[in-house]
Amino acid sequence: MIKIRNLRKEYDSVTPLQDVSLTVNDGDVISVIGPSGTGKSTLIRCINLLERPTSGQIILNGEDITAKGYDIRKARRKMGMVFQSFNLFGHLTVIENLMLAPMDLLKKGKQEAYDTGMEYLKRVGLANKALAYPDELSGGQKQRVAIARTLCMDLEVILLDEPTSALDPTMVSEVQAVIRDLSKSGKTMLIVTHEMNFARAISNRVLFMDEGGIYEEGTPDEIFDNPKREKTRRFIRRLKVFEAEIHSGDYDFIGFGAELDRYLLQNDVAPSEKYRIRLAIEELVQQILLPRSDEPDIRIMVEYSEQDKHSLVTVTYGGEPFDVRETDNELSLSVLENMAGDIRYRYENDGEEPNRVEIWIK
């Protein structure tokens, strides 16, 4: 069990953690979510003493690990960290990376360390890569090796700091599958993540961080379906609905694409679905609507349904009635229709953007 009491962490220009108190029970799988800069990574780095708290206490199994003179190595034999950036030793093979800490810190013999390493490589599906070097692996494989290396220490608590954020989207699922399996093992885990469906699937508790601490906590159903506090509601709504406005032909579509990709990643939208959403918006907005006006008035909204795994793209725009299916751009319309299961248009006289088109993505 971990008890955190009045934890505070200050830097020269910012105080990400102001007064955090938390009890982590044995076997808890806790996802830590929230906007950027709200102290999520700082919290778990403090728990592992990679960052020294400014004040407060962290009590691990009855011992105050923040007390003066405490041997940090003792805590790290019980708690391990999986980082964004793998941190594998490039000059060592995969199995040597896994054997190093157990031999050095736990004083295990070479054969025992090798056997344990191979056991966990099999568990993450990489026994055939034991003699490979890190630069011969994909990003997803490197992260799976990093998880196996942490497991080799036979830890009580595993901390994961955005374990899939540095990965290509095509590799995220393989690492998530390993963590899902690990979450069922009874290990105590705290995971900082921006992937909400993943957090919901593996956790028994969710912490939403803001205002220098734990702003709201609860079960996944409580946080994602019925958040009680305003900032949590705003954050969860942004996860469910993506919105953007375009009022210029020089609109930053590169930035728009990056924000849209972030929203789709947070909601675990399948790559094929992401492609159809992106292409539908590009053809509709950039090729059909923007050429019609030098001063466009366009609002884009993307909604992804967790229940049926389908997406709705709604675009409203100003001007006289214009059904996009009547465009002269037959090529873009053909592409749009191929991306859509259904296209619905209507004109609403009383709105600032009276034209409304709804595209149900296939």
C-alpha positions as CSV (number, residue, x, y, z in Angstrom):
1,M,0.0,0.0,0.0
2,I,1.1,3.5,-0.8
3,K,-0.1,6.5,1.2
4,I,0.7,10.0,-0.1
5,R,0.2,12.9,2.4
6,N,0.1,16.6,1.4
7,L,2.6,16.1,-1.4
8,R,4.0,19.3,-2.9
9,K,6.5,19.8,-5.7
10,E,7.8,23.2,-6.6
11,Y,10.1,24.3,-9.5
12,D,11.5,27.8,-10.0
13,S,8.6,29.0,-12.1
14,V,5.8,26.6,-11.4
15,T,4.2,24.4,-8.7
16,P,2.6,21.4,-10.5
17,L,1.7,19.6,-7.3
18,Q,0.4,21.8,-4.5
19,D,-1.3,19.5,-1.9
20,V,-1.8,15.9,-3.1
21,S,-3.1,13.2,-0.8
22,L,-3.8,9.7,-2.1
23,T,-4.1,6.1,-0.9
24,V,-3.1,3.4,-3.4
25,N,-4.3,-0.1,-2.4
26,D,-2.5,-3.3,-3.2
27,G,-3.7,-4.5,-6.6
28,D,-5.1,-1.1,-7.7
29,V,-4.8,-0.2,-11.4
30,I,-5.0,3.6,-11.5
31,S,-5.1,5.7,-14.6
32,V,-4.0,9.3,-14.2
33,I,-5.5,11.6,-16.8
34,G,-5.9,15.3,-17.4
35,P,-4.7,18.3,-19.5
36,S,-1.0,18.8,-20.2
37,G,0.9,20.5,-17.5
38,T,-1.2,19.4,-14.6
39,G,1.4,17.4,-12.8
40,K,0.5,13.8,-13.9
41,S,4.1,12.7,-14.8
42,T,5.5,14.7,-11.9
43,L,3.2,12.8,-9.5
44,I,4.5,9.3,-10.5
45,R,8.1,10.5,-10.7
46,C,7.8,11.8,-7.1
47,I,6.3,8.4,-6.0
48,N,9.4,6.7,-7.4
49,L,11.6,9.5,-6.0
50,L,13.0,10.3,-9.5
51,E,11.8,13.8,-8.4
52,R,12.3,14.8,-4.8
53,P,9.1,16.2,-3.4
54,T,9.4,19.7,-1.9
55,S,7.3,18.7,1.1
56,G,4.9,16.0,2.1
57,Q,5.2,12.2,2.7
58,I,5.2,9.1,0.6
59,I,4.7,6.0,2.7
60,L,5.3,2.6,1.1
61,N,4.2,-0.4,3.2
62,G,4.5,1.6,6.4
63,E,7.9,3.2,5.6
64,D,8.3,6.9,4.9
65,I,10.5,6.8,1.8
66,T,10.7,10.6,1.8
67,A,12.3,10.6,5.2
68,K,15.8,12.0,5.6
69,G,18.4,9.3,5.2
70,Y,16.1,6.7,3.6
71,D,17.9,4.5,1.2
72,I,16.2,5.2,-2.1
73,R,17.5,1.9,-3.6
74,K,15.3,0.1,-1.1
75,A,12.2,1.7,-2.5
76,R,13.2,1.1,-6.1
77,R,13.5,-2.6,-5.4
78,K,9.7,-2.4,-4.8
79,M,8.7,0.1,-7.5
80,G,9.7,0.3,-11.1
81,M,9.1,2.8,-13.9
82,V,8.3,2.4,-17.6
83,F,9.1,5.6,-19.5
84,Q,8.0,7.1,-22.8
85,S,11.5,6.7,-24.3
86,F,12.4,3.1,-23.5
87,N,15.9,3.9,-22.1
88,L,17.4,0.6,-23.3
89,F,21.2,0.2,-23.4
90,G,22.1,0.2,-27.1
91,H,25.3,-1.7,-26.7
92,L,23.6,-4.6,-24.9
93,T,21.4,-7.3,-26.4
94,V,17.7,-7.5,-25.4
95,I,18.4,-10.3,-22.9
96,E,21.4,-8.5,-21.5
97,N,19.3,-5.4,-20.9
98,L,16.9,-7.6,-18.9
99,M,19.6,-9.4,-16.9
100,L,21.6,-6.3,-15.9
101,A,19.4,-4.9,-13.0
102,P,18.5,-8.2,-11.4
103,M,22.2,-9.2,-11.3
104,D,23.3,-5.7,-10.1
105,L,20.6,-4.8,-7.6
106,L,19.0,-8.1,-6.6
107,K,22.3,-10.0,-6.7
108,K,20.8,-12.8,-8.8
109,G,23.1,-15.2,-10.5
110,K,23.6,-15.1,-14.3
111,Q,21.6,-18.2,-15.0
112,E,18.7,-17.1,-12.8
113,A,18.7,-13.7,-14.3
114,Y,18.7,-15.2,-17.8
115,D,15.9,-17.6,-17.0
116,T,13.8,-14.8,-15.6
117,G,14.5,-12.5,-18.5
118,M,13.5,-15.2,-21.0
119,E,10.3,-15.9,-19.1
120,Y,9.2,-12.3,-19.3
121,L,10.3,-11.9,-23.0
122,K,8.0,-14.8,-23.7
123,R,5.2,-13.1,-21.8
124,V,5.5,-10.0,-24.0
125,G,5.9,-12.0,-27.1
126,L,9.6,-11.3,-27.9
127,A,11.5,-14.4,-26.9
128,N,12.8,-14.6,-30.5
129,K,14.4,-11.1,-30.1
130,A,16.5,-12.1,-27.1
131,L,19.8,-11.7,-29.0
132,A,18.8,-8.7,-31.0
133,Y,20.1,-5.2,-30.2
134,P,17.6,-2.3,-29.5
135,D,18.3,-0.6,-32.8
136,E,17.0,-3.7,-34.6
137,L,13.6,-3.4,-32.9
138,S,10.5,-1.3,-33.7
139,G,9.3,1.3,-31.3
140,G,6.6,-1.0,-30.0
141,Q,9.0,-3.9,-29.6
142,K,11.4,-1.6,-27.6
143,Q,8.6,-0.6,-25.3
144,R,7.6,-4.2,-24.7
145,V,11.2,-5.0,-23.9
146,A,11.2,-2.1,-21.4
147,I,8.1,-3.5,-19.7
148,A,9.7,-7.0,-19.6
149,R,12.8,-5.4,-18.0
150,T,10.7,-3.8,-15.3
151,L,8.9,-7.1,-14.6
152,C,12.3,-8.9,-14.1
153,M,12.7,-6.9,-10.9
154,D,9.7,-8.7,-9.3
155,L,8.3,-5.4,-8.2
156,E,5.2,-4.6,-6.1
157,V,4.4,-1.4,-7.9
158,I,4.8,-0.5,-11.6
159,L,4.6,3.1,-12.7
160,L,4.0,3.9,-16.4
161,D,4.5,7.4,-17.8
162,E,2.7,7.8,-21.1
163,P,4.0,4.4,-22.2
164,T,2.6,4.7,-25.8
165,S,3.0,8.4,-26.5
166,A,6.4,8.0,-28.3
167,L,5.1,5.3,-30.6
168,D,3.8,5.3,-34.1
169,P,0.0,4.9,-33.9
170,T,0.4,1.5,-35.7
171,M,2.4,0.2,-32.7
172,V,0.3,1.5,-29.9
173,S,-2.1,-1.5,-29.8
174,E,0.7,-4.1,-29.3
175,V,2.0,-2.3,-26.2
176,Q,-1.5,-1.7,-24.9
177,A,-2.2,-5.5,-25.2
178,V,0.8,-6.2,-23.0
179,I,-0.3,-3.7,-20.4
180,R,-3.8,-5.0,-20.4
181,D,-2.5,-8.5,-19.7
182,L,-0.3,-7.1,-16.9
183,S,-3.2,-5.3,-15.4
184,K,-4.9,-8.6,-14.7
185,S,-1.9,-10.0,-12.9
186,G,-2.6,-8.4,-9.5
187,K,0.3,-6.0,-9.7
188,T,-0.3,-2.5,-8.4
189,M,-0.1,0.0,-11.3
190,L,-0.3,3.7,-11.9
191,I,-0.5,4.7,-15.5
192,V,-0.3,8.2,-16.9
193,T,-2.1,8.1,-20.2
194,H,-3.9,10.3,-22.7
195,E,-5.7,7.3,-24.3
196,M,-9.1,7.3,-22.6
197,N,-10.6,4.1,-23.9
198,F,-7.5,2.3,-22.8
199,A,-7.7,3.9,-19.3
200,R,-11.3,3.0,-19.0
201,A,-10.7,-0.6,-20.0
202,I,-7.9,-1.5,-17.6
203,S,-8.4,0.6,-14.5
204,N,-10.4,0.2,-11.4
205,R,-9.8,3.9,-10.4
206,V,-9.2,7.0,-12.4
207,L,-7.6,10.2,-11.2
208,F,-8.3,13.5,-13.1
209,M,-5.6,16.0,-12.3
210,D,-5.9,19.8,-12.4
211,E,-5.5,22.9,-10.2
212,G,-2.3,21.5,-8.7
213,G,-3.7,18.2,-7.5
214,I,-6.3,15.4,-7.8
215,Y,-9.3,17.4,-9.0
216,E,-11.6,14.4,-9.1
217,E,-11.3,10.7,-8.7
218,G,-13.6,7.8,-9.2
219,T,-14.3,4.6,-11.0
220,P,-14.0,4.7,-14.8
221,D,-17.8,4.8,-15.2
222,E,-18.0,7.7,-12.8
223,I,-15.3,9.8,-14.4
224,F,-16.1,9.1,-18.1
225,D,-19.9,8.9,-17.9
226,N,-20.9,11.0,-14.9
227,P,-18.1,13.4,-13.8
228,K,-19.2,15.6,-11.0
229,R,-17.0,18.6,-11.3
230,E,-16.9,21.2,-14.1
231,K,-13.3,20.9,-15.4
232,T,-13.7,17.1,-15.5
233,R,-16.9,17.5,-17.5
234,R,-15.2,19.9,-19.9
235,F,-12.2,17.6,-20.4
236,I,-14.4,14.5,-21.0
237,R,-16.6,16.4,-23.4
238,R,-13.6,17.5,-25.5
239,L,-12.6,13.8,-25.7
240,K,-16.1,12.9,-27.1
241,V,-16.5,15.9,-29.5
242,F,-13.8,17.6,-31.6
243,E,-14.6,21.1,-32.8
244,A,-12.9,23.6,-35.0
245,E,-13.8,26.9,-36.8
246,I,-12.5,28.2,-40.1
247,H,-12.8,31.9,-40.9
248,S,-10.0,32.3,-43.5
249,G,-8.7,30.7,-46.6
250,D,-5.2,30.7,-44.9
251,Y,-6.4,28.5,-42.1
252,D,-3.7,26.3,-40.5
253,F,-4.7,22.9,-41.8
254,I,-1.5,21.3,-40.5
255,G,-2.3,22.4,-37.0
256,F,-5.9,21.3,-37.5
257,G,-4.8,17.9,-38.6
258,A,-2.5,17.5,-35.6
259,E,-5.4,18.4,-33.2
260,L,-7.8,16.0,-35.0
261,D,-5.2,13.2,-34.8
262,R,-4.8,13.8,-31.1
263,Y,-8.6,13.6,-30.6
264,L,-8.8,10.4,-32.6
265,L,-5.9,8.8,-30.8
266,Q,-7.4,9.7,-27.4
267,N,-10.5,7.8,-28.4
268,D,-8.7,4.8,-29.8
269,V,-10.2,5.3,-33.2
270,A,-9.1,2.6,-35.7
271,P,-6.5,3.7,-38.3
272,S,-8.9,2.9,-41.2
273,E,-11.6,5.0,-39.6
274,K,-9.1,7.9,-39.0
275,Y,-8.2,7.8,-42.6
276,R,-11.8,8.1,-43.7
277,I,-12.5,10.9,-41.3
278,R,-9.5,12.9,-42.4
279,L,-10.2,12.4,-46.1
280,A,-13.9,13.2,-45.8
281,I,-13.0,16.5,-44.1
282,E,-10.3,17.4,-46.6
283,E,-12.5,16.8,-49.6
284,L,-15.6,18.6,-48.1
285,V,-13.9,21.6,-46.6
286,Q,-10.7,22.2,-48.6
287,Q,-11.9,21.1,-52.0
288,I,-15.7,21.9,-52.0
289,L,-16.5,24.6,-49.4
290,L,-13.4,26.8,-49.2
291,P,-13.2,27.7,-52.9
292,R,-16.8,29.1,-52.7
293,S,-15.8,32.1,-50.5
294,D,-12.9,34.4,-49.6
295,E,-14.3,34.8,-46.1
296,P,-15.5,31.4,-45.1
297,D,-17.6,30.8,-42.0
298,I,-17.2,27.1,-41.4
299,R,-17.6,25.0,-38.2
300,I,-16.4,21.4,-38.1
301,M,-17.5,18.9,-35.4
302,V,-16.4,15.2,-35.2
303,E,-18.2,12.9,-32.8
304,Y,-17.0,9.3,-32.2
305,S,-19.4,6.9,-30.6
306,E,-17.8,4.4,-28.2
307,Q,-20.9,2.2,-28.3
308,D,-21.2,1.5,-32.0
309,K,-17.6,2.5,-33.0
310,H,-18.9,4.9,-35.7
311,S,-18.1,8.6,-36.4
312,L,-20.3,11.5,-37.4
313,V,-18.7,14.5,-39.1
314,T,-21.0,17.6,-39.0
315,V,-20.0,20.7,-40.9
316,T,-22.0,23.9,-40.8
317,Y,-21.3,26.9,-43.0
318,G,-22.7,30.3,-43.9
319,G,-24.1,31.7,-47.2
320,E,-27.0,30.9,-49.4
321,P,-28.4,27.3,-49.5
322,F,-25.8,25.0,-50.9
323,D,-26.1,21.2,-50.8
324,V,-22.5,19.8,-51.2
325,R,-23.9,17.0,-53.4
326,E,-24.7,19.7,-56.0
327,T,-21.0,20.8,-56.3
328,D,-19.3,20.9,-59.7
329,N,-16.2,19.2,-58.1
330,E,-17.3,15.7,-59.1
331,L,-14.0,14.1,-58.1
332,S,-14.1,15.4,-54.5
333,L,-17.8,14.5,-54.2
334,S,-17.0,11.0,-55.4
335,V,-14.3,10.6,-52.8
336,L,-16.5,12.0,-50.1
337,E,-19.4,9.6,-51.0
338,N,-16.9,6.7,-50.9
339,M,-16.0,7.7,-47.3
340,A,-19.5,8.1,-46.2
341,G,-22.2,5.6,-45.3
342,D,-24.8,8.5,-45.5
343,I,-24.8,12.2,-46.3
344,R,-27.6,14.4,-45.0
345,Y,-28.0,18.1,-45.8
346,R,-30.4,20.7,-44.5
347,Y,-30.8,24.5,-44.4
348,E,-31.7,26.3,-41.2
349,N,-32.8,29.9,-41.7
350,D,-32.3,31.0,-38.1
351,G,-28.6,30.0,-37.6
352,E,-25.4,32.0,-38.2
353,E,-24.2,29.0,-40.3
354,P,-27.5,27.9,-41.8
355,N,-26.1,25.2,-44.1
356,R,-25.6,21.9,-42.3
357,V,-24.2,18.7,-43.7
358,E,-23.9,15.5,-41.6
359,I,-21.6,12.7,-42.9
360,W,-21.8,9.3,-41.3
361,I,-18.4,7.7,-41.8
362,K,-18.5,4.1,-43.1
